[in-house]
Amino acid sequence: CIVRFKLNHVCSHLSSSLSLQKRAKGQYLFFQVCEHLNLLEKDYFGLSFKDNAEQRCWLDPTKEIKRQIYSQWQFAFSVKFYPLDPSQLTEDITRYLLCLQLRQDIASGRLPCSFVTHALLGSYTLQAELGDHDPEEHRLDYISDFQFAPNQTKELEEKVVELHKSHRSDCSNPASVCLIVSHTHLLTSVPALKELNVSETQSPRCVMMITGLLSADGTS
């Protein structure tokens, strides 16, 4: 059979298809997608799909795909765990995909941030995408194609530009690493990527880290 998969992020859209055996397990499809992306550091990622109740579920790599999903076979490639020490990542593609995911979480409001944090992370985004600020190339409207926050204001954009001007390229500490490190620190203080209902009166916000679940009160 033919399976279609997609990679959807703020700044990236990828659709492709491949052939699978009817009894193929989730791991086979996941490895095929990783190979397509030239991704070696696989542990942080996974494939998800929507069940009949429109709830997002992770594809179990140990089970046959056809026993997990009964509707249209459409999957999203997403970050499953965030690294505790992003500086230890070895592949550019890994950092890039992590950056895309966290930028989506921040821009959509899924990960709430203060004005200052939005501005800082936005400036790292510009640095990662555009490099050092160049007054000849980067005119007043050069950030108009970027979204940093759900309700982006002119004041925020001006602050992002101001901080972008202060950054300088450093091969030993690329902007993508700064962005992920800042995001990881943010997660440890305001995790808000996944809500788990534990009772009718409680719904603490938790985030998936490589070591497990981190709750909003800092416990794991």
Backbone as CSV, one residue per row, in Angstrom:
resi,resn,N_x,N_y,N_z,CA_x,CA_y,CA_z,C_x,C_y,C_z
1,CYS,0.840,-1.188,0.000,0.000,0.000,0.000,0.879,1.243,0.000
2,ILE,0.310,2.376,-0.339,1.029,3.640,-0.386,0.649,4.464,0.837
3,VAL,1.640,4.930,1.568,1.414,5.749,2.756,1.931,7.153,2.504
4,ARG,1.137,8.143,2.847,1.562,9.531,2.717,1.906,10.073,4.090
5,PHE,3.035,10.761,4.166,3.394,11.395,5.427,3.697,12.859,5.171
6,LYS,3.645,13.651,6.219,3.897,15.076,6.062,4.708,15.594,7.229
7,LEU,5.481,16.632,6.952,6.232,17.349,7.977,5.733,18.775,7.931
8,ASN,4.987,19.179,8.943,4.375,20.503,8.953,4.883,21.312,10.127
9,HIS,5.553,22.419,9.840,6.038,23.319,10.875,5.829,24.745,10.400
10,VAL,6.189,25.684,11.224,6.007,27.087,10.892,6.684,27.447,9.578
11,CYS,7.902,27.006,9.404,8.680,27.417,8.234,9.005,26.255,7.307
12,SER,8.324,25.134,7.485,8.675,23.988,6.657,7.440,23.161,6.354
13,HIS,7.337,22.715,5.126,6.245,21.827,4.751,6.800,20.777,3.815
14,LEU,6.659,19.542,4.173,7.171,18.450,3.367,6.107,17.381,3.258
15,SER,5.798,16.969,2.048,4.888,15.859,1.833,5.569,14.846,0.936
16,SER,5.385,13.592,1.253,5.977,12.550,0.435,5.167,11.279,0.617
17,SER,5.492,10.258,-0.153,4.785,8.990,-0.045,5.769,7.852,-0.246
18,LEU,5.422,6.685,0.278,6.276,5.515,0.125,5.425,4.258,0.209
19,SER,5.999,3.154,-0.192,5.289,1.877,-0.189,5.576,1.123,1.108
20,LEU,4.527,0.497,1.647,4.667,-0.284,2.874,3.983,-1.634,2.715
21,GLN,4.518,-2.640,3.384,3.833,-3.919,3.480,2.605,-3.759,4.379
22,LYS,1.584,-4.538,4.127,0.347,-4.409,4.887,0.558,-4.650,6.382
23,ARG,1.528,-5.483,6.728,1.765,-5.816,8.132,2.938,-5.029,8.721
24,ALA,3.315,-3.948,8.061,4.452,-3.146,8.524,4.171,-2.560,9.904
25,LYS,5.216,-2.513,10.729,5.102,-1.926,12.062,5.481,-0.447,12.027
26,GLY,5.112,0.245,13.090,5.361,1.679,13.147,6.826,2.038,13.002
27,GLN,7.699,1.201,13.549,9.130,1.490,13.502,9.645,1.554,12.070
28,TYR,9.122,0.691,11.205,9.583,0.682,9.819,9.249,2.010,9.140
29,LEU,8.023,2.479,9.315,7.632,3.752,8.711,8.466,4.895,9.275
30,PHE,8.660,4.893,10.600,9.438,5.959,11.233,10.859,5.995,10.688
31,PHE,11.481,4.843,10.572,12.850,4.790,10.042,12.905,5.249,8.590
32,GLN,11.871,4.941,7.824,11.829,5.386,6.433,11.767,6.913,6.348
33,VAL,10.974,7.520,7.220,10.871,8.983,7.245,12.200,9.596,7.667
34,CYS,12.834,9.028,8.699,14.129,9.538,9.160,15.180,9.428,8.064
35,GLU,15.150,8.338,7.325,16.094,8.175,6.219,15.839,9.222,5.145
36,HIS,14.573,9.497,4.883,14.201,10.519,3.902,14.735,11.890,4.314
37,LEU,14.759,12.146,5.626,15.221,13.432,6.158,16.718,13.446,6.450
38,ASN,17.385,12.307,6.240,18.804,12.169,6.601,19.022,12.442,8.087
39,LEU,18.113,11.951,8.904,18.140,12.188,10.345,18.718,10.976,11.066
40,LEU,19.803,11.192,11.811,20.444,10.117,12.565,20.028,10.116,14.034
41,GLU,19.857,11.305,14.620,19.475,11.414,16.033,17.951,11.291,16.134
42,LYS,17.477,10.068,16.130,16.046,9.787,16.003,15.282,9.858,17.317
43,ASP,15.983,9.732,18.439,15.306,9.530,19.723,14.343,10.647,20.100
44,TYR,14.574,11.841,19.593,13.768,12.989,20.008,12.471,13.131,19.212
45,PHE,12.270,12.291,18.218,11.164,12.486,17.288,10.247,11.266,17.231
46,GLY,9.089,11.462,16.635,8.137,10.376,16.463,7.110,10.741,15.413
47,LEU,6.262,9.785,15.082,5.160,10.001,14.146,3.853,10.002,14.924
48,SER,2.994,10.949,14.625,1.708,11.020,15.303,0.579,11.013,14.278
49,PHE,-0.612,10.708,14.772,-1.804,10.702,13.921,-3.005,11.053,14.789
50,LYS,-4.111,11.362,14.155,-5.338,11.662,14.882,-6.248,10.445,14.861
51,ASP,-6.758,10.089,16.054,-7.659,8.946,16.130,-9.077,9.366,15.751
52,ASN,-10.025,8.465,15.923,-11.406,8.748,15.529,-12.032,9.876,16.333
53,ALA,-11.469,10.147,17.509,-11.968,11.244,18.347,-11.181,12.529,18.115
54,GLU,-10.346,12.540,17.052,-9.537,13.705,16.699,-8.492,14.032,17.757
55,GLN,-8.108,13.026,18.543,-7.051,13.196,19.528,-5.716,12.791,18.908
56,ARG,-4.674,13.561,19.212,-3.352,13.274,18.669,-2.722,12.106,19.421
57,CYS,-2.290,11.084,18.692,-1.687,9.892,19.287,-0.328,9.630,18.646
58,TRP,0.582,9.071,19.428,1.878,8.682,18.885,1.780,7.290,18.284
59,LEU,2.384,7.113,17.134,2.420,5.803,16.497,3.365,4.896,17.282
60,ASP,2.859,3.749,17.732,3.659,2.793,18.494,4.588,2.053,17.530
61,PRO,5.907,2.163,17.723,6.840,1.531,16.780,6.827,0.010,16.828
62,THR,6.312,-0.573,17.915,6.361,-2.028,18.079,5.114,-2.731,17.543
63,LYS,4.102,-1.970,17.163,2.842,-2.562,16.712,2.615,-2.321,15.225
64,GLU,1.819,-3.192,14.619,1.466,-3.009,13.218,0.667,-1.720,13.055
65,ILE,0.960,-1.004,11.996,0.301,0.282,11.773,-1.202,0.111,11.615
66,LYS,-1.599,-0.910,10.870,-3.023,-1.085,10.567,-3.846,-1.395,11.817
67,ARG,-3.188,-1.824,12.903,-3.899,-2.103,14.149,-3.963,-0.873,15.063
68,GLN,-3.373,0.217,14.615,-3.380,1.444,15.417,-4.239,2.542,14.804
69,ILE,-4.330,2.554,13.490,-5.054,3.619,12.814,-5.993,3.006,11.785
70,TYR,-7.247,3.462,11.803,-8.262,2.854,10.948,-8.805,3.832,9.914
71,SER,-8.508,5.095,10.092,-8.967,6.093,9.126,-7.853,6.349,8.116
72,GLN,-7.830,7.533,7.551,-6.814,7.864,6.556,-5.413,7.798,7.159
73,TRP,-4.512,7.171,6.468,-3.140,7.033,6.950,-2.366,8.316,6.668
74,GLN,-2.504,9.267,7.544,-1.764,10.518,7.420,-1.084,10.798,8.753
75,PHE,0.225,11.028,8.698,1.019,11.163,9.912,1.747,12.496,9.932
76,ALA,2.024,12.961,11.129,2.831,14.169,11.317,4.135,13.776,12.002
77,PHE,5.236,14.274,11.488,6.549,14.042,12.088,6.807,15.175,13.067
78,SER,6.955,14.845,14.350,7.038,15.880,15.378,8.082,15.532,16.430
79,VAL,8.431,16.550,17.215,9.333,16.346,18.348,8.580,15.599,19.447
80,LYS,9.179,14.541,19.926,8.569,13.745,20.993,9.207,14.041,22.341
81,PHE,10.506,14.273,22.357,11.237,14.612,23.576,12.161,15.786,23.279
82,TYR,12.357,16.652,24.269,13.333,17.730,24.147,14.599,17.348,24.911
83,PRO,15.759,17.624,24.353,17.022,17.252,25.012,17.281,18.101,26.242
84,LEU,17.853,17.494,27.266,18.220,18.247,28.463,19.446,19.119,28.215
85,ASP,20.334,18.669,27.342,21.546,19.424,27.024,21.660,19.558,25.505
86,PRO,21.008,20.583,24.914,21.003,20.739,23.458,22.389,20.916,22.854
87,SER,23.358,21.370,23.639,24.701,21.576,23.095,25.363,20.253,22.707
88,GLN,24.809,19.133,23.186,25.371,17.827,22.860,24.839,17.264,21.541
89,LEU,23.892,17.950,20.925,23.382,17.501,19.627,24.493,17.602,18.590
90,THR,24.604,16.603,17.747,25.723,16.558,16.800,25.333,16.890,15.367
91,GLU,24.045,16.805,15.040,23.616,16.983,13.656,22.864,18.299,13.469
92,ASP,23.200,19.024,12.399,22.500,20.270,12.090,21.016,20.035,11.848
93,ILE,20.673,18.934,11.176,19.270,18.666,10.870,18.464,18.452,12.143
94,THR,19.087,17.858,13.170,18.398,17.665,14.448,18.082,19.007,15.084
95,ARG,19.075,19.885,15.137,18.866,21.217,15.708,17.809,21.979,14.916
96,TYR,17.873,21.848,13.600,16.928,22.561,12.737,15.491,22.121,13.012
97,LEU,15.264,20.818,13.079,13.916,20.309,13.306,13.406,20.664,14.699
98,LEU,14.286,20.610,15.701,13.890,21.018,17.049,13.517,22.493,17.076
99,CYS,14.300,23.305,16.375,14.010,24.737,16.309,12.657,24.999,15.664
100,LEU,12.371,24.302,14.577,11.094,24.487,13.898,9.929,24.160,14.819
101,GLN,10.057,23.058,15.573,8.983,22.657,16.469,8.764,23.684,17.571
102,LEU,9.837,24.112,18.210,9.674,25.043,19.331,9.201,26.407,18.846
103,ARG,9.622,26.808,17.641,9.137,28.073,17.093,7.639,28.004,16.831
104,GLN,7.170,26.860,16.385,5.739,26.672,16.182,4.996,26.739,17.512
105,ASP,5.543,26.075,18.540,4.901,26.073,19.852,4.813,27.479,20.432
106,ILE,5.862,28.257,20.238,5.900,29.617,20.776,4.984,30.544,19.990
107,ALA,5.074,30.497,18.666,4.289,31.396,17.822,2.792,31.132,17.936
108,SER,2.424,29.876,18.180,1.010,29.521,18.273,0.427,29.799,19.655
109,GLY,1.302,30.071,20.635,0.841,30.289,21.995,0.755,29.014,22.804
110,ARG,1.115,27.899,22.203,1.101,26.629,22.925,2.096,26.634,24.071
111,LEU,3.185,27.351,23.880,4.174,27.559,24.933,4.143,29.038,25.313
112,PRO,3.473,29.400,26.409,3.348,30.808,26.792,4.679,31.402,27.221
113,CYS,4.939,32.634,26.786,6.192,33.325,27.107,5.901,34.762,27.500
114,SER,6.831,35.362,28.214,6.753,36.785,28.517,7.195,37.579,27.296
115,PHE,6.973,38.882,27.325,7.394,39.755,26.231,8.897,39.646,26.007
116,VAL,9.660,39.670,27.090,11.123,39.614,26.985,11.573,38.296,26.368
117,THR,10.947,37.202,26.793,11.327,35.893,26.257,10.966,35.773,24.789
118,HIS,9.781,36.262,24.421,9.395,36.272,23.006,10.430,37.033,22.178
119,ALA,10.855,38.173,22.692,11.817,39.004,21.960,13.161,38.298,21.821
120,LEU,13.630,37.687,22.902,14.926,37.004,22.867,14.902,35.817,21.910
121,LEU,13.874,34.969,22.042,13.781,33.807,21.165,13.566,34.233,19.716
122,GLY,12.819,35.323,19.524,12.631,35.842,18.168,13.933,36.306,17.554
123,SER,14.782,36.931,18.357,16.071,37.405,17.844,16.984,36.239,17.481
124,TYR,16.922,35.156,18.266,17.702,33.961,17.923,17.173,33.316,16.645
125,THR,15.858,33.394,16.456,15.275,32.874,15.221,15.817,33.622,14.013
126,LEU,15.848,34.949,14.093,16.393,35.747,12.989,17.864,35.440,12.764
127,GLN,18.602,35.284,13.857,20.030,34.992,13.738,20.252,33.642,13.062
128,ALA,19.422,32.656,13.434,19.561,31.326,12.845,19.173,31.319,11.375
129,GLU,18.158,32.112,11.016,17.663,32.118,9.640,18.447,33.061,8.734
130,LEU,18.847,34.219,9.259,19.413,35.271,8.412,20.875,35.576,8.687
131,GLY,21.400,35.078,9.800,22.765,35.418,10.156,22.833,36.773,10.834
132,ASP,24.025,37.377,10.860,24.205,38.681,11.494,23.337,39.744,10.833
133,HIS,22.907,40.699,11.643,22.122,41.811,11.101,22.975,42.643,10.157
134,ASP,22.442,42.909,8.978,23.123,43.710,7.963,22.224,44.889,7.611
135,PRO,22.587,46.109,8.016,21.728,47.275,7.768,21.465,47.533,6.294
136,GLU,22.366,47.091,5.429,22.160,47.280,3.995,21.126,46.299,3.445
137,GLU,21.141,45.108,3.977,20.246,44.053,3.479,18.944,43.972,4.257
138,HIS,19.014,44.194,5.557,17.844,44.036,6.417,17.199,45.395,6.669
139,ARG,16.237,45.718,5.839,15.509,46.977,5.958,14.480,46.888,7.084
140,LEU,13.680,47.945,7.231,12.761,48.036,8.359,11.734,46.907,8.388
141,ASP,11.351,46.409,7.219,10.298,45.402,7.171,10.844,43.989,6.998
142,TYR,12.121,43.792,7.305,12.717,42.485,7.009,12.194,41.358,7.893
143,ILE,11.511,41.677,8.969,10.975,40.614,9.827,9.479,40.395,9.597
144,SER,8.915,41.040,8.590,7.471,40.956,8.368,7.000,39.538,8.047
145,ASP,7.886,38.695,7.540,7.510,37.322,7.188,7.653,36.349,8.354
146,PHE,8.099,36.836,9.502,8.304,35.966,10.664,7.217,36.203,11.705
147,GLN,6.785,35.122,12.330,5.841,35.233,13.436,6.517,34.729,14.700
148,PHE,6.524,35.557,15.732,7.193,35.216,16.985,6.218,34.980,18.129
149,ALA,4.993,35.473,17.997,4.029,35.392,19.084,2.619,35.341,18.509
150,PRO,1.653,34.834,19.289,0.271,34.750,18.792,-0.301,36.115,18.419
151,ASN,-0.063,37.097,19.266,-0.536,38.458,19.006,0.674,39.379,18.894
152,GLN,1.327,39.295,17.765,2.586,40.013,17.560,2.340,41.513,17.389
153,THR,3.088,42.311,18.115,2.922,43.758,18.067,4.140,44.423,17.443
154,LYS,3.960,45.674,17.065,5.073,46.448,16.518,6.166,46.606,17.561
155,GLU,5.763,46.779,18.803,6.732,46.924,19.891,7.605,45.678,20.009
156,LEU,6.984,44.509,19.903,7.741,43.261,19.984,8.712,43.152,18.814
157,GLU,8.262,43.462,17.610,9.123,43.379,16.433,10.329,44.306,16.566
158,GLU,10.106,45.505,17.097,11.210,46.452,17.281,12.228,45.911,18.282
159,LYS,11.743,45.258,19.341,12.649,44.691,20.343,13.419,43.516,19.756
160,VAL,12.764,42.701,18.939,13.433,41.573,18.288,14.569,42.070,17.409
161,VAL,14.304,43.112,16.634,15.329,43.690,15.757,16.489,44.238,16.579
162,GLU,16.166,44.926,17.664,17.207,45.485,18.535,18.134,44.390,19.058
163,LEU,17.559,43.278,19.497,18.368,42.173,20.014,19.117,41.459,18.896
164,HIS,18.498,41.341,17.731,19.167,40.707,16.593,20.440,41.467,16.236
165,LYS,20.396,42.773,16.310,21.567,43.596,15.992,22.728,43.314,16.943
166,SER,22.408,42.853,18.145,23.459,42.633,19.149,24.129,41.274,19.020
167,HIS,23.534,40.365,18.238,24.102,39.027,18.088,25.206,39.024,17.047
168,ARG,26.180,38.162,17.257,27.254,37.979,16.290,27.484,36.489,16.100
169,SER,27.819,36.095,14.885,28.041,34.680,14.583,29.176,34.128,15.432
170,ASP,28.983,32.921,15.903,30.001,32.239,16.694,29.874,30.757,16.389
171,CYS,30.847,30.216,15.670,30.762,28.826,15.220,30.654,27.848,16.382
172,SER,31.187,28.234,17.542,31.150,27.316,18.678,29.824,27.378,19.425
173,ASN,28.999,28.378,19.103,27.723,28.537,19.796,26.689,29.087,18.820
174,PRO,26.257,28.282,17.842,25.344,28.770,16.818,24.012,29.205,17.391
175,ALA,23.333,30.078,16.649,22.062,30.620,17.118,21.038,29.527,17.357
176,SER,21.068,28.469,16.555,20.102,27.390,16.738,20.264,26.735,18.103
177,VAL,21.516,26.585,18.561,21.758,26.011,19.884,21.269,26.972,20.961
178,CYS,21.550,28.264,20.795,21.071,29.268,21.759,19.557,29.212,21.875
179,LEU,18.903,29.068,20.732,17.450,29.028,20.715,16.928,27.822,21.479
180,ILE,17.521,26.661,21.242,17.071,25.445,21.912,17.408,25.486,23.399
181,VAL,18.593,25.990,23.736,18.982,26.104,25.143,18.014,27.019,25.884
182,SER,17.705,28.179,25.292,16.762,29.115,25.906,15.405,28.457,26.075
183,HIS,15.001,27.695,25.073,13.721,27.005,25.122,13.708,25.959,26.229
184,THR,14.810,25.213,26.365,14.898,24.195,27.411,14.804,24.828,28.792
185,HIS,15.478,25.951,28.991,15.385,26.661,30.261,13.960,27.140,30.509
186,LEU,13.300,27.557,29.435,11.923,28.011,29.555,11.019,26.861,29.970
187,LEU,11.258,25.694,29.406,10.437,24.534,29.726,10.530,24.157,31.197
188,THR,11.710,24.307,31.771,11.879,23.919,33.170,11.168,24.878,34.114
189,SER,10.801,26.069,33.615,10.109,27.029,34.471,8.632,27.161,34.120
190,VAL,8.287,27.068,32.828,6.894,27.185,32.416,6.575,26.119,31.371
191,PRO,6.588,24.852,31.735,6.277,23.823,30.746,4.816,23.881,30.340
192,ALA,4.534,23.847,29.038,3.145,23.982,28.611,2.894,23.341,27.262
193,LEU,3.562,22.251,26.986,3.387,21.642,25.676,2.320,20.555,25.665
194,LYS,2.009,19.988,26.823,1.060,18.877,26.812,0.263,18.881,28.103
195,GLU,-1.036,18.807,27.999,-1.877,18.754,29.179,-2.347,17.324,29.409
196,LEU,-2.225,16.870,30.656,-2.673,15.540,31.026,-3.742,15.688,32.102
197,ASN,-4.942,15.204,31.848,-6.019,15.295,32.819,-5.868,14.182,33.848
198,VAL,-5.620,14.555,35.098,-5.456,13.553,36.149,-6.701,13.440,37.018
199,SER,-7.588,14.413,36.955,-8.851,14.327,37.670,-9.801,15.334,37.047
200,GLU,-11.026,15.348,37.521,-12.000,16.278,36.976,-11.688,17.712,37.375
201,THR,-10.925,17.884,38.443,-10.654,19.229,38.938,-9.243,19.684,38.666
202,GLN,-8.388,18.775,38.165,-6.995,19.113,37.931,-6.592,18.775,36.506
203,SER,-5.818,19.660,35.888,-5.246,19.359,34.571,-3.883,20.030,34.480
204,PRO,-2.899,19.508,35.239,-1.576,20.127,35.251,-0.929,20.057,33.882
205,ARG,-0.152,21.076,33.561,0.531,21.103,32.282,1.893,20.443,32.418
206,CYS,2.204,19.561,31.476,3.440,18.796,31.518,4.138,18.870,30.178
207,VAL,5.431,18.659,30.211,6.206,18.625,28.974,7.047,17.366,28.950
208,MET,7.192,16.790,27.761,7.988,15.587,27.614,9.457,15.958,27.474
209,MET,10.278,15.507,28.417,11.722,15.634,28.322,12.287,14.243,28.070
210,ILE,13.553,14.162,27.722,14.148,12.875,27.390,14.142,11.929,28.589
211,THR,14.088,12.507,29.813,14.085,11.677,31.020,12.679,11.349,31.500
212,GLY,11.654,11.937,30.883,10.287,11.650,31.286,9.440,12.901,31.281
213,LEU,8.369,12.882,32.082,7.451,14.011,32.151,7.907,15.018,33.198
214,LEU,7.891,16.289,32.813,8.172,17.361,33.763,6.889,18.137,33.956
215,SER,6.419,18.224,35.211,5.159,18.889,35.483,5.376,20.365,35.740
216,ALA,4.266,21.103,35.786,4.347,22.549,35.945,4.958,22.955,37.273
217,ASP,4.903,22.076,38.275,5.488,22.435,39.566,6.948,22.011,39.676
218,GLY,7.512,21.497,38.550,8.927,21.154,38.539,9.234,19.719,38.898
219,THR,8.196,18.924,39.238,8.429,17.528,39.576,8.447,16.679,38.317
220,SER,8.992,15.478,38.439,9.053,14.585,37.273,8.786,13.147,37.686
